[in-house]
Amino acid sequence: MTSGTTTHLKRSLGFTGILAQSLAGMAPTITPTVNVGIIVLAAGSGTWLTYVVATVAALIIAHNLNVFSRTTASAGALGDYVGLGLGKRGQLITAWALLLAYVTTAMGLITACVTYLDSLCQRLQLGIHPGLLAMGVSSLASVFVLREIRLSTRIMLILEALSVLLVLVFCVLILFHDGLRDDLSQLTLRGVTTDGFNQGLIIAMLSFAGFEAATTLGEEAERPLTTIPKTLVATPIFAGIFFVFSAYVLVLGFHSFDVDLAKSVAPLETLATAMGRDGLGFLIGIGATASLFGCTLATMVGASRLIFAMSRLGQLPQFFSMTARPSSQPRRATLITCIPVSMVGVLSILAFKPSLDLFAWFGTCGTFGFLIAYGLTCMAAPVFLHQVQRLRPQELALGALGFLVTGYILIGSVIPFPPYPMNLAPVAFFIAIILGVGYSLHRETKRSWPG
């Protein structure tokens, strides 16, 4: 360690800062703007119910996370949690799964943000090349993430609050367009099939991916053993209410204005146009872009903290575990996050035209990482409670249920095997995690050799 450096982070975040990280990690606005339209094609009138079930499942996972978050807090997040129950190998697999989840999701978010920006520029007749937009988005995100953490969390919270507010205003306008009325087809689940509901449920569950992001700020929270458990419960509750409400109202709007979701790339903007509110549709596009950018910040912050924590354990080069005084920011770990994420994001836009297909591909890779990390944490929770002699039957049941839920979604994401190029996503992810875990094991082996 050199003069002016340390391997510790500074505690400076209150509850709102921690909450901002989890909310931005989920990017709740993306659910009504993108996910709901996809779920409707599968689950139809049962879309709102998929989110009710998904919210319950997310709270079960949150309960298992809180088994650990009330006891320990670190930058290692879920990796350190799993290590307490399943040991060193479980910690290593979870850490790499979550790190890859954050990194690939951040890459996808940059492409999605550029896709929305490109669409907005076209509407304004601004001839800005998508490559320049990609470089601008990635550079701006890197600048914010490299600054003091409180700045990033404030920006995340403001962006998410404004984008959610826009969606809520839109939903209220839909409700009162033809007078407030019930939609019996949704309340009675008319036409909903078991297969369609299951497909929709898988996508609905993925809307909650990233809610655990608060755990990566365990060493920067002022009262981590209090604020992080509260955040892990408050985030899925808030998101669940928002998702259920917006899903119900938007399906009502899609039916009332006969929106063809199969042909619509931006369902909410199409619906706004059908309602004669083009201006609101444009604002929603801005809100979606802001939410995507906020999520980019959250995932890049999460990845940098994991790299920092893994470096201290010797699973990555120790160089990345140093922080600069007096800010105690993990600048080296942040830089090694920003550089590849930005490069891949920009190159993807340059190689392919802006499209949400890029976001879907990277996001699918990230999904596997989140699910593996959640599943292993749910498995580790009862084991840890047994070790400390606090295991009760209900804790064992909730751990098993959380593990089964994540396993079901993981299997449902790859079976039936998706068509090209989505079929490359699981292959790429599992090759990456094998290489990552293998690299860290090799480092451990070298350290254990005599001399």
C-alpha positions in Angstrom: 0.0 0.0 0.0 1.4 3.4 -0.9 1.0 6.7 1.0 -2.4 8.3 0.6 -4.2 5.0 -0.2 -6.3 2.7 1.8 -8.4 -0.5 1.3 -11.5 0.8 3.1 -14.5 2.7 1.9 -16.1 5.8 3.6 -19.4 5.6 5.3 -21.4 8.5 3.9 -24.8 7.2 2.7 -28.1 7.5 4.5 -31.3 5.6 3.7 -32.2 7.6 0.6 -28.8 7.0 -1.0 -29.1 3.2 -0.3 -32.7 3.2 -1.6 -31.7 5.1 -4.7 -29.1 2.3 -5.6 -31.7 -0.4 -5.4 -34.4 1.5 -7.2 -32.0 2.5 -10.0 -30.7 -1.1 -10.1 -34.3 -2.2 -11.0 -35.1 0.7 -13.4 -38.8 0.4 -12.6 -39.9 2.6 -15.5 -38.6 0.0 -18.0 -41.3 -2.4 -16.8 -44.3 -0.4 -18.1 -42.4 1.0 -21.1 -41.0 -2.3 -22.3 -41.8 -5.4 -20.3 -45.5 -5.0 -19.9 -46.1 -5.0 -23.7 -44.1 -8.3 -23.9 -46.0 -10.0 -21.1 -49.4 -9.0 -22.5 -48.6 -11.0 -25.7 -48.2 -14.1 -23.5 -50.4 -13.6 -20.4 -53.0 -11.3 -21.8 -55.5 -10.2 -19.2 -53.5 -11.9 -16.5 -50.6 -9.5 -16.8 -51.4 -7.7 -13.6 -51.6 -11.0 -11.7 -48.2 -12.1 -13.0 -46.8 -9.1 -11.1 -48.7 -9.9 -8.0 -47.1 -13.3 -7.9 -43.7 -11.9 -8.9 -43.9 -9.4 -6.0 -44.5 -12.2 -3.5 -41.6 -14.1 -5.0 -39.3 -11.1 -4.8 -40.2 -10.6 -1.1 -39.4 -14.2 -0.4 -36.0 -13.7 -1.9 -35.6 -10.4 0.0 -36.4 -12.3 3.2 -33.5 -14.7 2.5 -31.2 -11.8 1.7 -32.1 -10.1 5.0 -31.0 -13.2 6.9 -27.5 -11.9 6.1 -28.0 -8.2 5.7 -29.0 -7.8 9.4 -25.8 -9.5 10.4 -23.1 -8.3 8.0 -22.4 -5.6 5.5 -19.6 -5.3 2.9 -18.9 -4.3 -0.6 -18.9 -8.1 -1.5 -22.7 -8.1 -1.3 -24.3 -11.4 -2.0 -21.0 -13.2 -2.5 -20.1 -12.5 1.1 -23.6 -13.6 2.2 -23.3 -16.9 0.5 -19.8 -17.4 1.8 -21.2 -17.4 5.4 -23.4 -20.3 4.6 -21.8 -22.3 1.7 -18.2 -21.5 2.3 -15.4 -20.1 0.1 -16.4 -21.8 -3.2 -20.0 -20.7 -2.9 -18.8 -17.1 -2.3 -16.6 -17.2 -5.3 -19.3 -18.5 -7.7 -21.8 -16.0 -6.4 -19.4 -13.1 -6.6 -18.5 -13.9 -10.3 -22.2 -14.5 -11.2 -23.2 -11.1 -9.7 -20.2 -9.3 -11.2 -21.0 -10.6 -14.7 -24.7 -9.7 -14.2 -23.8 -6.1 -13.4 -21.2 -5.8 -16.2 -23.4 -7.3 -19.0 -26.5 -5.4 -17.8 -24.6 -2.1 -17.9 -23.4 -2.9 -21.5 -27.0 -3.6 -22.5 -28.3 -0.5 -20.7 -25.9 1.8 -22.7 -27.3 0.3 -26.0 -30.9 0.7 -24.8 -30.3 4.3 -23.7 -28.8 5.1 -27.1 -31.7 3.4 -28.9 -34.2 5.7 -27.1 -32.0 8.7 -27.6 -31.7 8.0 -31.3 -35.5 7.7 -31.5 -35.9 11.0 -29.7 -33.3 12.7 -32.0 -35.2 11.5 -35.1 -38.4 12.9 -33.8 -36.6 16.2 -33.3 -34.9 15.9 -36.7 -31.5 16.0 -35.1 -28.9 14.1 -37.3 -26.7 12.8 -34.5 -24.8 9.6 -35.3 -25.7 6.8 -32.8 -21.9 6.2 -32.3 -21.6 9.7 -30.9 -24.6 9.2 -28.7 -23.1 6.0 -27.3 -19.8 7.7 -26.6 -21.6 10.5 -24.9 -23.8 8.2 -22.7 -20.9 6.0 -21.7 -18.6 9.0 -21.0 -21.2 10.8 -18.9 -22.0 7.7 -16.9 -18.3 7.1 -16.2 -17.8 10.7 -15.0 -20.7 10.4 -12.5 -19.6 7.0 -11.2 -16.0 8.1 -10.7 -17.2 11.0 -8.6 -18.2 10.9 -4.9 -20.9 8.2 -4.4 -23.5 10.6 -3.0 -23.6 12.4 -6.3 -24.4 9.3 -8.2 -27.1 8.2 -5.8 -28.7 11.6 -5.9 -28.8 11.5 -9.7 -30.2 8.0 -9.7 -33.0 9.0 -7.3 -34.0 12.1 -9.2 -34.0 10.3 -12.6 -36.1 7.4 -11.3 -38.6 9.6 -9.4 -39.2 11.8 -12.5 -39.6 8.9 -14.9 -42.0 7.0 -12.5 -44.0 10.2 -12.1 -44.4 10.5 -15.9 -45.7 6.9 -16.1 -48.2 7.5 -13.2 -49.5 10.7 -14.8 -50.0 8.7 -18.1 -51.9 5.9 -16.2 -54.2 8.4 -14.5 -55.0 10.0 -18.0 -55.9 6.5 -19.3 -58.1 5.8 -16.3 -60.1 9.0 -16.8 -60.1 9.2 -20.6 -63.5 7.5 -21.0 -64.5 7.7 -17.3 -63.2 5.5 -14.5 -64.4 1.9 -15.2 -63.6 -1.7 -14.4 -62.1 -4.1 -16.9 -63.9 -7.4 -16.3 -61.8 -9.2 -18.7 -58.8 -8.6 -16.5 -60.5 -9.1 -13.2 -61.9 -12.5 -14.4 -58.6 -13.4 -16.2 -60.6 -14.0 -19.5 -58.6 -16.0 -22.0 -55.6 -16.6 -19.8 -53.8 -19.9 -20.4 -51.5 -21.7 -18.0 -48.6 -21.7 -20.4 -49.1 -18.0 -21.3 -49.3 -17.1 -17.6 -46.1 -19.0 -16.8 -44.2 -17.3 -19.7 -45.4 -13.9 -18.5 -44.5 -14.7 -14.9 -40.9 -15.4 -15.9 -40.6 -12.0 -17.5 -42.4 -10.3 -14.6 -39.9 -11.8 -12.2 -37.0 -10.5 -14.2 -38.5 -7.0 -13.7 -37.3 -7.2 -10.1 -33.7 -8.1 -11.0 -31.3 -5.6 -9.5 -33.3 -4.8 -6.4 -30.4 -6.2 -4.3 -28.0 -3.5 -5.5 -28.1 -1.8 -2.1 -26.1 -4.6 -0.7 -23.0 -3.5 -2.7 -22.9 -0.3 -0.7 -22.7 -2.1 2.6 -19.4 -0.4 3.5 -20.6 3.0 2.5 -23.9 3.1 4.4 -23.9 5.0 7.6 -26.1 2.3 9.3 -25.9 -0.7 7.0 -27.5 -3.3 9.3 -30.6 -1.1 9.5 -30.9 0.7 6.2 -30.1 -2.2 3.9 -32.7 -4.6 5.3 -35.3 -1.9 5.1 -34.3 -1.1 1.5 -34.5 -4.8 0.5 -38.1 -4.9 1.7 -39.2 -1.4 0.7 -37.9 -1.7 -2.9 -39.9 -4.8 -4.0 -43.0 -3.5 -2.2 -42.9 -0.1 -3.9 -42.0 -1.7 -7.3 -44.7 -4.4 -7.0 -47.5 -1.8 -6.3 -46.2 0.3 -9.2 -45.9 -2.7 -11.5 -49.4 -4.1 -10.7 -51.1 -0.7 -11.0 -49.4 0.3 -14.3 -49.8 -3.2 -15.8 -53.6 -3.2 -15.1 -54.1 0.4 -16.4 -51.9 -0.1 -19.5 -53.7 -3.3 -20.5 -56.9 -1.4 -20.1 -55.5 1.3 -22.4 -54.2 -1.2 -25.0 -57.7 -2.8 -25.2 -59.5 0.6 -25.3 -57.4 2.0 -28.1 -56.8 -1.2 -30.0 -52.9 -1.0 -29.9 -51.2 -3.8 -31.8 -48.5 -4.8 -29.4 -47.0 -7.3 -31.8 -46.1 -4.5 -34.2 -45.2 -1.8 -31.6 -41.6 -1.2 -30.5 -42.6 1.4 -28.0 -46.1 0.5 -26.7 -46.5 3.5 -24.4 -45.6 6.0 -27.1 -47.9 4.2 -29.5 -50.7 4.3 -27.0 -50.1 8.0 -26.3 -50.4 8.7 -30.0 -53.6 6.8 -30.2 -54.9 8.9 -27.3 -54.0 12.1 -29.2 -51.2 12.9 -26.7 -48.0 12.8 -28.8 -46.3 15.2 -26.5 -46.8 12.9 -23.5 -45.5 10.0 -25.5 -42.3 12.1 -26.2 -41.9 12.9 -22.5 -42.3 9.2 -21.6 -39.5 8.4 -24.1 -37.4 10.9 -22.2 -38.4 9.3 -18.9 -37.4 5.9 -20.2 -34.0 7.2 -21.3 -33.5 8.8 -17.9 -34.4 5.5 -16.1 -32.0 3.5 -18.3 -29.2 6.0 -17.6 -29.9 5.8 -13.8 -29.8 2.0 -14.0 -26.5 2.2 -15.9 -25.0 4.2 -13.0 -26.3 1.7 -10.5 -24.9 -1.4 -12.2 -21.6 0.2 -12.8 -21.4 1.2 -9.2 -22.3 -2.3 -8.1 -19.7 -3.9 -10.4 -17.0 -1.6 -9.1 -17.7 -2.5 -5.5 -17.6 -6.2 -6.3 -14.3 -5.8 -8.1 -13.0 -3.9 -5.1 -14.2 -6.6 -2.6 -12.9 -9.5 -4.7 -9.5 -7.8 -5.0 -9.2 -7.6 -1.2 -9.8 -11.4 -1.1 -7.1 -12.0 -3.7 -9.6 -13.3 -6.3 -8.6 -10.3 -8.5 -5.4 -8.3 -8.6 -4.8 -6.4 -5.3 -4.2 -3.3 -7.4 -8.0 -2.8 -7.6 -8.5 -2.8 -3.8 -6.8 0.5 -3.3 -8.8 3.7 -2.6 -7.6 7.3 -2.7 -7.7 9.5 0.4 -9.6 11.6 1.5 -12.6 10.5 -0.6 -11.9 6.8 -0.1 -13.5 6.1 -3.5 -12.5 2.9 -5.3 -11.2 4.7 -8.4 -9.1 1.9 -9.7 -12.0 -0.7 -9.4 -14.3 1.9 -11.0 -12.0 2.6 -13.9 -11.7 -1.1 -14.7 -15.4 -1.3 -14.7 -16.1 1.8 -16.9 -13.5 1.1 -19.6 -14.7 -2.3 -20.9 -18.4 -1.5 -20.3 -18.1 1.7 -22.3 -16.0 0.1 -25.1 -18.4 -2.8 -25.6 -21.5 -0.5 -25.4 -20.0 1.8 -28.0 -18.7 -1.0 -30.3 -22.1 -2.8 -30.2 -23.9 0.4 -31.4 -21.3 0.9 -34.1 -21.5 -2.7 -35.3 -25.3 -2.9 -35.2 -27.9 -0.3 -35.6 -29.5 1.0 -32.4 -32.1 -1.7 -31.3 -33.6 -3.0 -28.1 -32.4 -6.5 -29.4 -28.9 -5.6 -28.1 -30.4 -4.7 -24.7 -32.3 -8.0 -24.7 -29.2 -10.0 -25.5 -26.9 -8.4 -22.9 -29.8 -8.3 -20.4 -30.4 -12.1 -20.9 -26.8 -12.7 -20.0 -27.2 -10.5 -16.9 -30.3 -12.3 -15.9 -28.5 -15.6 -15.5 -26.1 -14.0 -13.1 -28.8 -12.5 -11.0 -30.8 -15.7 -10.8 -27.7 -17.8 -9.8 -26.8 -15.2 -7.1 -30.3 -15.1 -5.7 -30.7 -18.9 -5.8 -27.4 -19.5 -4.0 -28.3 -16.9 -1.3 -31.6 -18.6 -0.7 -29.8 -21.9 -0.4 -27.2 -20.4 2.0 -29.7 -18.7 4.3 -31.0 -21.9 6.1 -27.5 -23.3 6.2 -26.2 -20.2 7.9 -29.1 -20.1 10.4 -28.5 -23.7 11.2 -24.8 -22.9 11.9 -25.8 -20.1 14.4 -28.6 -22.3 15.9 -31.4 -20.0 14.7 -33.0 -22.2 12.1 -36.8 -22.5 12.3 -39.1 -24.5 10.0 -40.5 -21.4 8.3 -37.0 -20.2 7.5 -36.1 -23.6 6.0 -39.4 -23.4 3.9 -38.7 -19.8 2.7 -35.2 -20.7 1.8 -36.3 -23.7 -0.2 -39.1 -21.8 -1.8 -36.8 -19.0 -2.9 -34.3 -21.5 -4.4 -37.1 -23.3 -6.3 -38.5 -20.0 -7.6 -35.1 -18.8 -8.9 -34.4 -22.3 -10.3 -37.8 -22.4 -12.1 -37.2 -19.0 -13.7 -33.6 -19.9 -14.7 -34.8 -23.1 -16.4 -37.7 -21.3 -18.0 -35.3 -18.8 -19.5 -33.4 -21.5 -21.5 -36.0 -24.2 -22.1 -37.2 -24.2 -24.8 -33.8 -23.1 -26.1 -34.2 -19.7 -27.7 -33.5 -19.0 -31.4 -30.4 -17.4 -32.7 -28.8 -15.1 -31.6 -30.5 -15.3 -28.1 -29.3 -18.9 -27.9 -25.7 -17.6 -27.7 -26.5 -15.6 -24.5 -26.5 -18.6 -22.0 -23.5 -20.1 -23.7 -21.5 -16.9 -23.5 -22.5 -16.3 -19.9 -21.6 -19.8 -18.6 -18.3 -19.7 -20.5 -17.5 -16.3 -18.9 -18.4 -17.5 -15.4 -16.3 -20.7 -15.8 -13.3 -18.6 -17.0 -13.8 -16.1 -14.2 -14.0 -18.7 -11.4 -11.1 -20.6 -12.9 -9.0 -17.4 -13.0 -9.7 -16.7 -9.3 -9.0 -20.3 -8.3 -5.7 -20.1 -10.2 -4.7 -17.0 -8.3 -5.5 -18.7 -5.0 -3.4 -21.7 -6.0 -0.4 -19.5 -6.9 -0.7 -17.7 -3.5 -0.7 -21.1 -1.7 2.5 -22.4 -3.4 5.5 -22.3 -1.1 8.2 -19.7 -1.9 
